Amino acid sequence: MHDHRQETRSQDSQSRAATLALAAIGWILHDEDRAARYLELTGLDPAGLRAGLGDPLILASALEFLANHEPDLIQAAEALAVTPEELVAARKDLAE
């Protein structure tokens, strides 16, 4: 039997994760050096990033970028009023 509650919960967590990832992208792009590093590491260009804002893999790339550099992860979490663990968990939710 199909459990709609579990599916809804998964959709809710993916929606929250996407919202958090968009906020993280905004935070990343606010600093020119950090933005350049993100684009370089992901291989994205500004147009590709804009076009991919609805793509869970693009959104997850921002959270992956933060997770791989602890100082940025901590600063982003503080700026977004979440915990670093929430940012890392959001990346997993987007990957589902």
PyMOL commands that set and color helices and strands:
alter all, ss='L'
color gray80, all
select helices_A, chain A and resi 4-30+32-42+46-51+56-67+70-80+84-95
alter helices_A, ss='H'
color red, helices_A
deselect
rebuild
show_as cartoon
